[in-house]
Every structure is written in C-alpha cells, then in structure tokens.
Amino acid sequence: MKKPDGANPAKLLWFVVIVFIAYVIFKSPGWFMNKPIPGSLIMMYMFFAVVAALLVMTSTDESTQGLFAPIKALVEDPSKKIIRNAVFVIAPIVGALITYNQIKPGFDAPVELRATHPAPPTIMKAYDKTFNLATLENPFRKLQTENPEKFKEAVKEGGAVYFKNCFFCHGDKLDGKGHFAQGFNPLPLPFQGKDTIAQLQESFVFWRISTGGPGLPKEATPWLSAMPVWHTFLSEDEVWKAILFIYDYTDNAPRSWVSANSKKDG
C-alpha cells in the first residue's frame, strides 16, 4: 500500500524534541544549582511551552498536516497494525504509572517550621519545685552589685560547670562550634553576639537548660534539639551559675522585665 501523503514523522519528532528541551531548561536550576522550580510552576510553564510550540508548528494548513499526519497514519494505516496495537497497550500503562507516582503517598520528611526561640510556659517543674517563669530571677544576679567578689566567684564556678558539661557542643569560645557541633542539626546555639542570649531573659535560659530538648513545646516541632535534660545532671545552683558565666564571657546582659516594660512606657 502506498504511504499516505505527509506521513513523514520528522515534524512530529521536532515537536517532541522542542518540548523535551523546554522541560530540561525548566528542571536545570534544580539539577545544576540546587534551586529547583516548584513542580506546579513547571507544569504551568510546560503547558505554555506546548501551546506555543503547537501555535508555531500549526500556523498553516500544510504545517498542521505535516505535524499530525504520522498520528493519523498510525491510526488508519493497516500496515501499522502491530505498532498501533503496541502503542495502545504501552500508552495507558505509561499514563497509569505517571498517575500512580503523582498520587502515591510520599515518605519525605515534612517541611520543618521550627521555632528557634519558642515561647516558654508560664510555669515549669524541676528540682521537685514549681517555678513561675514570669517572676523567676537568677538568685546570684544581685551579687553583681551587692558583693562583686562573690559574684566573680559564682561566675568562675559557672565557667567550671560550662567546661565540664557544655563546651563539647557550644564550644570553648561559646560560638556554637564545639567538638560535637557538626554532628547535630540544627547546630548548637552560639552565645556570642547580640542576637541570641542578649535577647532572652535569664528565666528563659534557665527553662531551656533545665528541661532541654524534651521540654520544648509544640511550636518547636520536630524537637531536633540535642540538649539533655540538665536538671537531672546539674543542681539548680550550678545551672544559675553557668548562666552567669555565659552572659559574663560574651559581655552580654540578660533581658529583664523591668527594661522591657520601660521601653514600652517610653
């Protein structure tokens, strides 16, 4: 049988190549720069790419016939029965696989919307006591003005506590770069600078140290903090003295309710 006119598949192949190139271009930011375009945007871009290619390649009757003639020949030409049957079997299978991959449940971890400094509870329990965090103060802080020598001694004792227990993660320079730091995600908190403990009240720091990672509230999900529950290892005084040390070493002053309220009044 004579081959139908215009059944040359070259133009259809060009259309497939153009669509494939467009897909590669849209996916390349994710492949080469690790900045992928969202899948929904890629679908939208591909829709416009296919429409644009069809508009150009069907601008005349002759070009339209050249593009769709191979498809028409595949359906109508008796000599292509084997190929036609193969296509009619493979196409639904491919479509089913694509659909399955789109709707099957994934096992990827959820997006982590983790609060770095979650709001503390009103009260906390540790050392067989209940603490009101709204009024809790460091019992050694008053020594800074009342008895500077005893304050320095308390800071020194806090430094000993820190270097026995904390510097392995938070670092000997309190910069969050301790020996074990790279093994954690998120990294241990650095205390240097004015954007971490300088923004926190000592009661907040006491709560975080005492209750550790397991004491974090829901907004800190997925609770990746590796901080131990230190109130099971350290005494209450040791925690307070360690807090004195980290503020003193980094030349920071804890935020207080008095200063916060005075700023609001001003």
DACOR-V71909 format. One record per pair of residues at least 4 apart in sequence whose ideal C-beta (glycine too) atoms are under 7 Angstrom apart, sorted by the first residue. I is the first residue (numbers start at 0). GAP is how many residues later the second one is. D is the distance in Angstrom with one decimal. If there is no record, write none. Layout:
i:I gap:GAP d:D
i:I gap:GAP d:D
This chain:
i:0 gap:77 d:7.0
i:0 gap:78 d:5.8
i:2 gap:4 d:5.5
i:3 gap:65 d:6.7
i:3 gap:69 d:5.1
i:3 gap:73 d:6.5
i:5 gap:59 d:4.8
i:5 gap:60 d:5.5
i:5 gap:63 d:3.7
i:6 gap:62 d:4.9
i:6 gap:63 d:5.6
i:6 gap:66 d:4.1
i:8 gap:4 d:5.6
i:8 gap:61 d:4.2
i:9 gap:4 d:6.5
i:10 gap:4 d:6.7
i:10 gap:46 d:6.7
i:10 gap:55 d:4.5
i:10 gap:56 d:5.0
i:11 gap:4 d:6.7
i:11 gap:55 d:5.9
i:11 gap:58 d:4.9
i:12 gap:4 d:6.3
i:13 gap:4 d:6.3
i:14 gap:4 d:6.5
i:14 gap:38 d:5.9
i:14 gap:42 d:5.9
i:14 gap:52 d:6.3
i:15 gap:4 d:6.2
i:16 gap:4 d:6.3
i:17 gap:4 d:6.5
i:17 gap:35 d:5.0
i:18 gap:4 d:6.5
i:18 gap:30 d:6.5
i:18 gap:31 d:5.9
i:18 gap:34 d:6.3
i:19 gap:4 d:6.5
i:20 gap:4 d:6.4
i:21 gap:4 d:6.5
i:21 gap:24 d:6.6
i:21 gap:27 d:3.9
i:22 gap:4 d:6.2
i:22 gap:23 d:6.3
i:23 gap:4 d:6.1
i:25 gap:11 d:5.9
i:25 gap:16 d:5.0
i:25 gap:19 d:5.2
i:25 gap:20 d:6.9
i:26 gap:4 d:5.9
i:26 gap:15 d:7.0
i:27 gap:4 d:5.5
i:28 gap:4 d:5.1
i:28 gap:6 d:4.9
i:28 gap:7 d:6.2
i:28 gap:8 d:5.8
i:29 gap:4 d:7.0
i:29 gap:5 d:6.6
i:29 gap:6 d:2.9
i:29 gap:7 d:6.6
i:36 gap:4 d:5.1
i:36 gap:5 d:5.4
i:38 gap:4 d:6.5
i:39 gap:4 d:6.6
i:40 gap:4 d:6.1
i:41 gap:4 d:6.1
i:42 gap:4 d:6.5
i:43 gap:4 d:6.9
i:44 gap:4 d:6.2
i:45 gap:4 d:6.2
i:46 gap:4 d:6.4
i:47 gap:4 d:6.0
i:48 gap:4 d:6.3
i:49 gap:4 d:6.3
i:50 gap:4 d:6.3
i:51 gap:4 d:6.5
i:52 gap:4 d:5.9
i:53 gap:4 d:5.6
i:54 gap:4 d:7.0
i:56 gap:6 d:5.8
i:56 gap:10 d:5.2
i:57 gap:5 d:6.0
i:57 gap:6 d:4.2
i:57 gap:9 d:6.1
i:58 gap:4 d:5.9
i:59 gap:4 d:6.8
i:60 gap:4 d:6.3
i:61 gap:4 d:6.4
i:62 gap:4 d:6.4
i:63 gap:4 d:6.4
i:64 gap:4 d:5.5
i:67 gap:4 d:5.9
i:68 gap:4 d:6.1
i:69 gap:4 d:6.4
i:70 gap:4 d:6.7
i:71 gap:4 d:5.9
i:72 gap:4 d:4.6
i:72 gap:7 d:6.6
i:73 gap:6 d:5.4
i:73 gap:9 d:6.6
i:73 gap:10 d:5.5
i:73 gap:13 d:6.7
i:74 gap:9 d:6.7
i:79 gap:4 d:5.2
i:80 gap:4 d:6.3
i:81 gap:4 d:6.4
i:82 gap:4 d:6.3
i:83 gap:4 d:6.3
i:84 gap:4 d:6.5
i:85 gap:4 d:6.0
i:86 gap:4 d:5.7
i:88 gap:4 d:6.8
i:89 gap:4 d:6.1
i:90 gap:4 d:6.3
i:91 gap:4 d:6.1
i:92 gap:4 d:6.4
i:93 gap:4 d:6.4
i:94 gap:4 d:6.3
i:95 gap:4 d:6.2
i:96 gap:4 d:6.4
i:97 gap:4 d:6.4
i:98 gap:4 d:6.4
i:99 gap:4 d:5.7
i:111 gap:110 d:6.0
i:113 gap:106 d:6.0
i:113 gap:107 d:6.7
i:113 gap:108 d:6.7
i:113 gap:110 d:7.0
i:114 gap:104 d:4.5
i:114 gap:105 d:5.2
i:116 gap:83 d:7.0
i:117 gap:98 d:6.2
i:117 gap:99 d:5.1
i:117 gap:101 d:4.9
i:117 gap:102 d:4.4
i:119 gap:13 d:5.2
i:119 gap:84 d:5.4
i:119 gap:87 d:5.0
i:120 gap:12 d:6.8
i:120 gap:96 d:6.9
i:121 gap:11 d:6.4
i:121 gap:12 d:6.4
i:122 gap:7 d:5.6
i:122 gap:8 d:6.4
i:122 gap:9 d:5.6
i:122 gap:10 d:6.6
i:123 gap:7 d:5.1
i:123 gap:9 d:6.1
i:123 gap:83 d:5.3
i:123 gap:87 d:6.4
i:124 gap:5 d:5.3
i:125 gap:5 d:6.9
i:125 gap:84 d:4.6
i:125 gap:85 d:6.8
i:125 gap:105 d:4.1
i:126 gap:104 d:5.9
i:126 gap:109 d:5.0
i:130 gap:5 d:5.1
i:131 gap:4 d:6.0
i:132 gap:70 d:4.6
i:132 gap:74 d:5.9
i:135 gap:67 d:4.0
i:135 gap:70 d:6.7
i:136 gap:4 d:6.4
i:136 gap:65 d:6.9
i:137 gap:64 d:4.5
i:137 gap:102 d:5.2
i:137 gap:105 d:6.2
i:137 gap:106 d:6.8
i:138 gap:101 d:6.2
i:139 gap:14 d:4.7
i:139 gap:100 d:5.5
i:139 gap:101 d:6.3
i:139 gap:104 d:5.7
i:140 gap:61 d:6.9
i:141 gap:4 d:5.4
i:142 gap:4 d:4.8
i:142 gap:7 d:4.9
i:142 gap:8 d:3.9
i:142 gap:11 d:6.2
i:143 gap:4 d:6.8
i:143 gap:7 d:4.7
i:146 gap:4 d:6.3
i:147 gap:4 d:6.4
i:148 gap:4 d:6.6
i:149 gap:4 d:6.3
i:150 gap:4 d:6.4
i:151 gap:4 d:6.4
i:152 gap:4 d:6.5
i:153 gap:4 d:6.3
i:153 gap:87 d:5.1
i:153 gap:90 d:5.6
i:154 gap:4 d:6.6
i:154 gap:89 d:5.0
i:154 gap:90 d:5.3
i:154 gap:93 d:4.8
i:155 gap:4 d:6.9
i:156 gap:4 d:6.7
i:156 gap:84 d:4.9
i:157 gap:4 d:6.3
i:157 gap:83 d:3.4
i:157 gap:84 d:4.5
i:157 gap:85 d:7.0
i:157 gap:86 d:4.7
i:157 gap:87 d:3.3
i:158 gap:4 d:6.3
i:158 gap:86 d:4.5
i:159 gap:4 d:6.2
i:160 gap:4 d:6.1
i:160 gap:73 d:6.7
i:160 gap:77 d:4.8
i:160 gap:80 d:6.0
i:160 gap:81 d:4.4
i:161 gap:4 d:4.6
i:161 gap:5 d:6.1
i:161 gap:80 d:5.2
i:161 gap:83 d:5.3
i:161 gap:84 d:6.7
i:162 gap:4 d:5.0
i:164 gap:69 d:6.9
i:165 gap:4 d:5.2
i:165 gap:76 d:6.8
i:166 gap:4 d:6.1
i:166 gap:5 d:5.1
i:166 gap:11 d:5.7
i:167 gap:10 d:5.0
i:167 gap:11 d:5.4
i:167 gap:12 d:5.2
i:168 gap:9 d:4.5
i:168 gap:11 d:5.3
i:168 gap:12 d:5.8
i:168 gap:19 d:4.2
i:169 gap:4 d:5.9
i:169 gap:6 d:5.8
i:169 gap:8 d:5.4
i:169 gap:18 d:5.0
i:169 gap:21 d:6.6
i:170 gap:4 d:4.8
i:170 gap:5 d:5.9
i:170 gap:6 d:4.4
i:170 gap:7 d:4.3
i:170 gap:10 d:6.8
i:173 gap:16 d:6.9
i:173 gap:17 d:4.2
i:173 gap:18 d:5.8
i:173 gap:72 d:6.1
i:173 gap:75 d:5.8
i:173 gap:76 d:5.7
i:174 gap:15 d:4.8
i:174 gap:17 d:5.1
i:175 gap:5 d:6.1
i:175 gap:11 d:5.7
i:175 gap:12 d:4.7
i:175 gap:13 d:5.8
i:175 gap:14 d:3.4
i:176 gap:4 d:5.3
i:177 gap:10 d:6.4
i:179 gap:4 d:7.0
i:180 gap:6 d:5.6
i:180 gap:7 d:5.2
i:183 gap:4 d:6.2
i:183 gap:42 d:5.0
i:184 gap:39 d:6.4
i:185 gap:38 d:6.0
i:188 gap:7 d:5.9
i:189 gap:6 d:6.3
i:190 gap:5 d:5.9
i:190 gap:6 d:5.2
i:190 gap:55 d:5.0
i:190 gap:59 d:5.1
i:191 gap:58 d:5.4
i:193 gap:4 d:4.6
i:194 gap:4 d:6.4
i:196 gap:8 d:6.3
i:196 gap:49 d:6.4
i:196 gap:50 d:6.5
i:196 gap:53 d:7.0
i:196 gap:55 d:5.7
i:197 gap:54 d:4.3
i:198 gap:56 d:6.1
i:199 gap:4 d:4.5
i:199 gap:5 d:5.6
i:199 gap:54 d:6.9
i:199 gap:55 d:6.0
i:200 gap:53 d:5.9
i:200 gap:54 d:5.0
i:200 gap:55 d:6.5
i:201 gap:4 d:6.1
i:201 gap:41 d:5.6
i:201 gap:52 d:4.5
i:202 gap:4 d:6.4
i:203 gap:4 d:6.5
i:204 gap:4 d:6.2
i:204 gap:38 d:5.3
i:205 gap:4 d:5.9
i:205 gap:33 d:6.1
i:205 gap:34 d:6.9
i:205 gap:37 d:6.4
i:206 gap:4 d:6.0
i:208 gap:21 d:5.1
i:208 gap:30 d:5.4
i:209 gap:20 d:5.9
i:209 gap:21 d:4.2
i:209 gap:29 d:6.0
i:210 gap:4 d:2.4
i:210 gap:18 d:6.0
i:211 gap:15 d:4.0
i:211 gap:16 d:5.0
i:211 gap:17 d:4.2
i:211 gap:18 d:6.0
i:212 gap:10 d:6.0
i:212 gap:12 d:3.5
i:212 gap:13 d:6.1
i:212 gap:14 d:4.6
i:213 gap:15 d:5.8
i:214 gap:14 d:6.8
i:215 gap:4 d:3.8
i:215 gap:7 d:5.3
i:215 gap:9 d:6.1
i:227 gap:5 d:6.7
i:229 gap:4 d:5.0
i:229 gap:9 d:6.3
i:233 gap:4 d:4.1
i:233 gap:5 d:5.3
i:235 gap:4 d:6.6
i:236 gap:4 d:6.1
i:237 gap:4 d:6.2
i:238 gap:4 d:6.6
i:239 gap:4 d:6.7
i:240 gap:4 d:6.6
i:241 gap:4 d:6.6
i:242 gap:4 d:6.6
i:243 gap:4 d:6.0
i:244 gap:4 d:5.8
i:245 gap:4 d:6.3
i:246 gap:5 d:5.1
i:246 gap:6 d:6.7
i:246 gap:7 d:5.8
i:254 gap:4 d:6.5
i:254 gap:5 d:6.4
i:255 gap:4 d:6.8
i:256 gap:4 d:6.1
i:257 gap:4 d:6.3
i:258 gap:4 d:6.5
i:259 gap:4 d:6.8
i:260 gap:4 d:6.3
i:261 gap:4 d:6.2
